[in-house]
Amino acid sequence: MTMRSFPLLRSAMYTLRGGFLVRPLLISIALGIAGAALSSLEESYPVLSAWVPTTLFPSRADPQVAQIILATIAASIMTVVSIVFAILLMTLTLASMQFSPRILLSFVRDRVTQWTLGIFLGTFAYCMAALPAARTLPHPFAPVAAATCAMLLAITCVAWLIFFIHHISQAISVNHIVDRIARETERVIDDIMPDRRRHAYDSAGVPFDDSKRETPVSSTTSGYIRYVDTERLLGLAKKFKVRIRLLRRVGHFVPEGVPLFSASREERLDKERVAELRSAFDIGPTRTLQQDVEFGVIQIVDIALKAISPAVNDPSTAITCIDQLGRIMIRFVNRSVPASLLCDPPHVVRVIIPRIAVENLLETAFEQIRHYSASDIAVSLRLLRAFDDIASTCSDPRVVESLVMRGRRIVADCAKRLDPPQIENLRRRLSALEARVTAAAET
C-alpha cells in the first residue's frame, strides 16, 4: 500500500509538515538526544574532550564552569524563543489584517520559521540533557566537550536569529507573499495535471449509459473537500462493480447529510462498502493546496481586492497580484485538464469526477478584480496585459475568445468612469488582444 491509499493520513502529514509542530519537535528531540549521548560518551571515553582548548576549561575536574555555561545558555535561549514567538505573532497578525486571513497558511508552512523554532528549542533541549552530567558527586565530572558544543550552538543561534529577522522582513512583503502562493499553486497544477504518456486512450470519449438510476450517498461530516484519492476510488469502484459520480469537486463545501457522491448500483453497496468509498475523501474545516488550484487563486484575489478597496487604495499591490494570476493561468491553460471519466478497463466508466474548467478559473481569477477596478486605469491596463500574455501562450481559440470578451468588458466598464485619453490607451491594448484570436485560429 502506498501513501496515496490513505487520504486521511496524507492530509494529516500535509498539515503536520506545514505547522509549527513536527519539524521543530524533531529537531528538538534530535539535539536533546545528542546532548545526552555526547555527555554520556564523554564520561565513558574522556579522550573525547581532549580537543577542547585549555583556555576554555583550565580545570577539567571542576564541573562548575560547565554547569554555569549550560545553565546560562539554556536560560538565555528560552528568552530568545519568547522573542521569536512574539515576532511570529506580530507578523501573522499584520499579514492577516493587511492582506487576507487565508494567507496565514503560507506563513505557517514557511520552513525557515520552522527551522528557527527547532534550532532554538533544540539548543535548550541539548543544554538541559547535558546539564545532569556536570556533577560533583559521587566523583567530579565536567562534560567539557558537551559544554563546548553548547557554546557553538549558542553562536549558531545568534547568527540564525539575525537571518530569521532578515527573512521575516522579506516574508511580510506582499511581493514575496504573492510569489510564494503562486509557486505553491503551480506545484499543485504540476501535480494534478495528467501526463499524456500515461494514457493510452482518451477516457473522455468513452461512451456510457448515463440514464442508469443512481443512489446518492451522503457525507457524514461537514467541511471542504480537500483531497480525493482517485486511484483508490477507481479501484474500489472496480472491485464493487459500481459506477461512482462525484457531486462536488475538490474545494467545495459539503454539509453533513448532503449527498457527496452517487452510485449506479444500490444493490451492490452495503454499509461497509459505503464506508470504504467515503474513506477516499478527505473533508476538513479549511481548504488546502493539496489538489485545490482555485484556492491558491482565491488567496491572491483576496489580496488584490483589499488593495484596490477605497480604505487601502494600493493599486501597485493589485498589479502585483494580477501579474502572478497571469503566471498561474499561463501554466494552467497550457496543461490538459484531467479526464472526468475514469475507466478500468478502458471501455468501462467507473468514476465520474467534476473538474474545474479554464473558464471557471478565469472567472475566479479576474472577474472580481475587473468589477472593482473599473475606475483605476493602471489596474485595468495591467488586466489587459495579463490577458494578452495568457493569449500569447495559448493555442486554444476558445480560451483566447474568452479573454477577448473579458477585455471588452474592461473597456466598457472603464468607459463609464474614465477620461477619453485613458480609454484610448485601453482600446489600443484591447486591439492587440483581439489580434490574438486570428493567430490562435491559424495555429
Buried (B, 14 or more C-beta within 10 A) or exposed (E): EEEEBBBBEBBEEBBEEBBBEBBBBEBBBBBBBBBBEBBBBBBEEEEBBEEBEEEEBEEBEBBEBBBEBBBEBBEBBBEBBEEBEEBBEEBBEEBBEBBBEBBBBBBBBBEBBBBBBBBBBBBBBBBBBBBBBBBEEEEBBBBBBBBBBBEEBBEEBEEBBEEBEEBBEEBBEBBBBBBBBBBBBBEBBEEBBEEEEEBEEEBEEBEBEEEEEBBEBBBEBBBBBBBBBBBBBBBBBBEBEBBBBBBBBBBBEBEEEEBBBBBBBEEEBEEEBBEBBBBBBBBBEEBBBBBBBBBBBBBBBBBBBBBBEEEBEBBEBBBBBBBBBBBBBBBBBBBEBBBBBBBBEEEBBBBBBEBBEBEEBBEBBBEBBBEBBBEBBEBBBBBBBBBBBBBBEBBBBEBBBBBBEBBBBBBEBBBEEBEEEBBEBBBEBBEBBBEBBEEBEEE
